[in-house]
Every structure is written in C-alpha cells, then in structure tokens.
Amino acid sequence: GYSLVHKSRGAKGGGVGVIFKSGITVNSPSRSKQFKTIEVLEATISGPGIQRTTVGIVYSSPTNRQSGTFLDELDSFLLEFVERNGTLLVGDFNVHVERSEEKLATDFLSVMEDHSFFNRTHGSTHKNGGTLDLVFTKDACNAPGLSGFEIDPKPFLPDHYQVTFDAHIGKNNNQDKVEVIGRNLKDIDIDELVELTLKSDLVTDEFPDSLENCVELYNKTLREFLDETAPETTRLVRVRDRPVWYDLRCQVAKQKR
C-alpha cells in the first residue's frame, strides 16, 4: 500500500527518497541544476483533503560539509525551493547545529534563516551524539504546523535515530471558497448606454468650474451607468491550488496571450 519516489546517487547505494501511502499523489519536478555537495529531492504532495505542499529532502555527506561550496549550493537550492513554494525541508545535513560555537553551524543556520527556514529538531539524532537529522519549516510561525515531534533513541539505521512528527497539511474547508463581488460588463447594451449618457448630468448640467468637480461628476455618473447596466453581483469562487510550475513568468505570458 505504499510507493517510493527516489533519486539515486548515481553510484552503488545512496540517494534520497520519499515513501508515501496509496491515495496520496507525489510529484517530483525535474531539476535543471545539479549539485556536487548536496543530494536533493523535491516532492509535491497532494490528494483528497490535502493542501498541496512541497517538501524538500536533503542529504550532505560529512566530507562535503567542510567545503565552501556546500553553503553556496545550499543557498542556490533554497532560492529555487522557495520559488516553488516549498514549506518543509528535512534530511541528514551532517552539520552539528548544537555546536553554536562552531562557524559551520552558525553559517549553516544563517543561510537557512536568510530564506526564512527555521530548525525544529532539538536533541541528539545520532548514536554518537549530535543533532544532524534536521526538520525545517518555513517562517518562524512553524508553517505548515508540526506536532507530536519525537526522536526515537533506538537506531532506525545503523547510526541514526528515527525522527517522527505530524505535519498538518489538511485543507481548511472554510477557505475553499471566497466571496467575490463583480460586474458582468458584457451585458452592457451600447444603445442604452448612449441614451443614459444623453440624459446624464454630463450633458444636461452646466459644466463644472474646476478639474476636481469635473472628475467627481464623471466618477459619479460612471458609477450610476454601471449600477444601471451592469449591477454588482456576489458569487462564491473556489480557491484552487496553483501548480508548482505556474510562476510569475507563466502569469505574464497568459496575460499577453
């Protein structure tokens, strides 16, 4: 009843992946940029009653973390991850974040916080000690909202502990629809509009003596025209999740179409 989305390391063993239950849809967008010091997998989770959520799974080996390239590549990945509306980031970063006196730990957390990701893991996650397996959520408010956070001291793998938590990504049905007020301008009859214009104060009254009064009269008359020919209507519109690939460039292209 479970499936696996996996990104291989390209050599024997290793890689990152996500296991998910049937009934849940997980899509992993392709990446144009490849990294040398980190392995990453993005998984967009959706399904009935689930708020579309993008999760990032990251692994960095202990040798790579010493490289200055590590933080540069992490920063580059986070830029893309935030652009795809990523909100949850988990993985074995192999950085001892509990060692606040070490430059690597402070620089690492600084890069994460620059992109508004905050660590939620507190306590040892390795049999030899150290907080290495980390969970980051977007913004200080803990979005998407974690609870039931536990670290199982019995090693799940030969040397790492199992970190578990509940992520609240269910849809809020009260927010599925929003009230929208609008006018159907296509219903305006041109002949009726001409007739209303000829009978309006724009034609029958004396011309205003100032620019401010002209603008006020024009706006008042236009509003009366709209109320007469295309009255405001209220309707409920379902809020749909934006696809991961739909960014500002797509929006601009759609407007130009």
C-alpha positions as CSV (number, residue, x, y, z in Angstrom):
1,G,0.0,0.0,0.0
2,Y,3.0,2.3,-0.3
3,S,5.1,3.7,-3.1
4,L,8.5,5.3,-3.4
5,V,9.8,8.3,-5.2
6,H,13.6,8.1,-5.2
7,K,16.6,9.9,-6.7
8,S,19.7,7.8,-7.0
9,R,23.1,9.0,-6.1
10,G,24.3,7.7,-9.5
11,A,26.6,5.1,-7.8
12,K,26.1,2.0,-5.8
13,G,23.7,2.7,-2.9
14,G,22.6,6.0,-1.5
15,G,20.3,8.6,-2.7
16,V,17.2,10.4,-1.3
17,G,13.6,9.5,-1.5
18,V,10.1,9.7,0.0
19,I,7.7,6.8,0.8
20,F,4.0,7.6,0.6
21,K,0.7,5.8,1.1
22,S,-1.6,4.9,-1.8
23,G,-4.3,7.6,-2.3
24,I,-1.7,10.4,-2.0
25,T,-0.2,11.9,-5.1
26,V,3.5,12.8,-5.0
27,N,5.2,14.6,-8.0
28,S,8.8,15.3,-8.2
29,P,9.6,18.2,-10.5
30,S,12.7,17.9,-12.7
31,R,15.7,20.0,-11.8
32,S,18.0,21.7,-14.3
33,K,20.7,22.4,-11.8
34,Q,22.8,19.6,-10.3
35,F,24.8,19.9,-7.1
36,K,28.1,18.3,-6.1
37,T,27.9,18.7,-2.3
38,I,24.2,18.0,-1.6
39,E,21.7,15.5,-2.8
40,V,18.1,16.9,-3.1
41,L,14.7,15.7,-4.0
42,E,11.6,17.9,-4.1
43,A,8.2,16.2,-3.6
44,T,4.9,18.0,-4.1
45,I,2.2,16.2,-2.1
46,S,-1.5,16.4,-3.0
47,G,-4.6,14.4,-2.8
48,P,-8.2,14.4,-1.4
49,G,-8.4,16.6,1.6
50,I,-4.7,17.6,1.4
51,Q,-3.4,21.1,0.9
52,R,-0.8,21.0,-1.8
53,T,2.6,21.0,0.0
54,T,6.1,20.9,-1.4
55,V,8.7,19.1,0.7
56,G,12.4,19.0,0.2
57,I,14.6,16.0,1.2
58,V,18.3,16.8,1.5
59,Y,21.5,14.8,2.2
60,S,25.0,16.0,2.6
61,S,28.0,13.8,3.4
62,P,30.4,14.7,6.3
63,T,33.2,15.3,3.8
64,N,31.1,17.7,1.6
65,R,30.0,19.9,4.5
66,Q,33.6,21.1,5.0
67,S,33.7,22.5,1.5
68,G,32.8,26.2,1.0
69,T,30.8,25.1,-2.0
70,F,28.4,23.4,0.4
71,L,26.8,26.6,1.7
72,D,26.9,28.2,-1.8
73,E,25.0,25.2,-3.3
74,L,22.6,25.1,-0.3
75,D,21.8,28.8,-0.9
76,S,21.2,28.2,-4.6
77,F,18.9,25.3,-3.9
78,L,16.9,27.3,-1.4
79,L,16.3,30.1,-3.9
80,E,14.7,27.6,-6.2
81,F,12.9,25.8,-3.4
82,V,11.2,29.0,-2.1
83,E,10.3,29.9,-5.7
84,R,8.4,26.6,-5.9
85,N,6.5,27.4,-2.7
86,G,8.5,24.9,-0.6
87,T,7.5,24.9,3.1
88,L,9.0,21.8,4.7
89,L,12.7,20.7,4.5
90,V,14.0,17.5,6.1
91,G,17.2,15.5,5.8
92,D,20.6,14.4,7.1
93,F,22.6,17.6,6.7
94,N,25.6,16.3,8.7
95,V,26.0,19.6,10.4
96,H,26.3,19.7,14.2
97,V,23.8,22.6,14.8
98,E,24.0,22.0,18.5
99,R,27.6,23.3,18.4
100,S,26.8,27.0,18.4
101,E,30.4,27.9,18.9
102,E,31.4,26.4,15.5
103,K,31.4,28.6,12.4
104,L,30.0,26.0,10.1
105,A,26.9,25.6,12.4
106,T,26.3,29.3,12.6
107,D,26.9,29.9,8.9
108,F,24.6,27.0,8.0
109,L,21.7,28.2,10.2
110,S,22.3,31.7,8.9
111,V,21.8,30.6,5.3
112,M,18.6,28.7,6.3
113,E,17.2,31.7,8.1
114,D,18.0,34.0,5.3
115,H,15.4,32.0,3.3
116,S,13.0,32.0,6.4
117,F,13.6,28.3,7.3
118,F,13.9,27.5,11.0
119,N,15.1,24.4,12.6
120,R,12.6,22.3,14.7
121,T,14.9,19.5,15.7
122,H,16.2,19.7,19.3
123,G,18.1,16.7,20.7
124,S,20.6,14.1,19.6
125,T,19.7,12.2,16.4
126,H,22.9,10.1,16.2
127,K,24.2,7.3,18.3
128,N,27.5,9.2,18.9
129,G,25.6,12.3,19.7
130,G,24.9,15.4,17.6
131,T,21.8,17.0,16.0
132,L,22.4,16.0,12.4
133,D,18.9,15.0,11.1
134,L,17.0,18.2,10.8
135,V,13.5,19.4,10.1
136,F,13.0,23.0,8.9
137,T,9.7,24.8,8.4
138,K,9.0,28.0,6.5
139,D,8.8,31.1,8.6
140,A,9.0,31.4,12.4
141,C,5.3,30.6,12.7
142,N,6.1,26.9,12.1
143,A,4.2,26.6,8.8
144,P,2.9,24.0,7.8
145,G,2.4,23.3,11.6
146,L,4.2,20.4,13.2
147,S,3.2,18.5,16.3
148,G,4.0,15.2,18.0
149,F,7.7,15.7,17.4
150,E,9.7,12.6,18.6
151,I,13.2,11.3,18.3
152,D,13.4,7.5,18.8
153,P,16.7,6.7,20.6
154,K,16.7,3.2,19.1
155,P,18.7,3.5,15.9
156,F,16.5,3.2,12.8
157,L,19.6,2.9,10.7
158,P,23.0,1.6,11.9
159,D,23.9,5.0,13.3
160,H,21.0,7.4,13.0
161,Y,17.8,7.7,15.1
162,Q,14.3,8.0,13.7
163,V,12.7,11.4,13.7
164,T,8.9,11.5,13.5
165,F,6.3,14.3,13.6
166,D,2.8,15.2,12.4
167,A,2.5,17.8,9.6
168,H,-0.9,19.5,9.4
169,I,-1.5,19.9,5.7
170,G,-5.2,19.1,5.6
171,K,-7.4,21.6,3.7
172,N,-9.4,24.1,5.6
173,N,-12.8,23.7,4.0
174,N,-13.8,27.1,5.2
175,Q,-11.2,28.6,2.9
176,D,-12.0,26.5,-0.2
177,K,-14.4,29.2,-1.4
178,V,-14.2,33.0,-1.2
179,E,-16.8,35.6,-1.9
180,V,-16.2,37.7,-5.0
181,I,-18.0,40.9,-6.0
182,G,-18.0,41.8,-9.7
183,R,-19.9,43.1,-12.7
184,N,-20.7,41.4,-16.0
185,L,-19.6,44.2,-18.4
186,K,-20.5,42.0,-21.4
187,D,-24.2,42.6,-20.5
188,I,-24.0,46.3,-21.2
189,D,-26.2,47.5,-24.1
190,I,-24.4,50.2,-26.1
191,D,-27.6,51.8,-27.2
192,E,-28.9,52.0,-23.7
193,L,-25.5,53.4,-22.6
194,V,-25.7,56.2,-25.2
195,E,-29.3,57.0,-24.1
196,L,-28.2,57.2,-20.5
197,T,-25.3,59.5,-21.4
198,L,-27.5,62.0,-23.2
199,K,-29.8,62.2,-20.2
200,S,-27.0,62.4,-17.6
201,D,-25.7,65.4,-15.8
202,L,-22.6,65.3,-18.0
203,V,-24.8,66.7,-20.8
204,T,-27.8,68.4,-19.1
205,D,-26.0,70.3,-16.3
206,E,-23.6,73.2,-16.6
207,F,-20.0,72.2,-17.0
208,P,-18.2,72.2,-13.6
209,D,-15.9,75.1,-12.9
210,S,-12.9,73.1,-11.7
211,L,-11.0,70.0,-12.6
212,E,-11.8,68.4,-9.2
213,N,-15.5,68.9,-9.7
214,C,-15.2,67.5,-13.3
215,V,-13.6,64.3,-12.0
216,E,-16.2,64.0,-9.2
217,L,-19.1,64.3,-11.7
218,Y,-17.5,61.9,-14.2
219,N,-16.9,59.2,-11.5
220,K,-20.4,59.7,-10.1
221,T,-22.1,59.4,-13.5
222,L,-20.0,56.4,-14.5
223,R,-20.9,54.6,-11.3
224,E,-24.6,55.3,-11.9
225,F,-24.2,53.9,-15.5
226,L,-22.6,50.7,-14.2
227,D,-25.2,50.3,-11.5
228,E,-27.9,50.6,-14.1
229,T,-26.5,48.5,-16.9
230,A,-24.2,46.0,-15.1
231,P,-25.2,45.9,-11.4
232,E,-22.8,44.3,-8.9
233,T,-23.3,40.6,-8.2
234,T,-21.8,38.4,-5.5
235,R,-20.7,34.8,-6.0
236,L,-18.6,32.2,-4.3
237,V,-15.4,31.2,-6.1
238,R,-13.4,28.1,-5.3
239,V,-9.8,28.7,-4.5
240,R,-7.6,26.4,-6.4
241,D,-4.0,25.5,-5.6
242,R,-1.5,26.9,-8.0
243,P,0.6,24.3,-9.8
244,V,4.2,24.1,-8.8
245,W,5.3,25.1,-12.3
246,Y,3.0,28.1,-12.5
247,D,5.2,31.1,-11.7
248,L,5.2,34.8,-12.5
249,R,6.5,34.2,-16.0
250,C,3.6,31.9,-16.8
251,Q,1.2,34.5,-15.4
252,V,2.7,37.3,-17.6
253,A,2.6,35.0,-20.7
254,K,-1.0,34.2,-20.0
255,Q,-1.9,37.9,-19.8
256,K,-0.2,38.6,-23.2
257,R,-1.9,35.6,-24.9
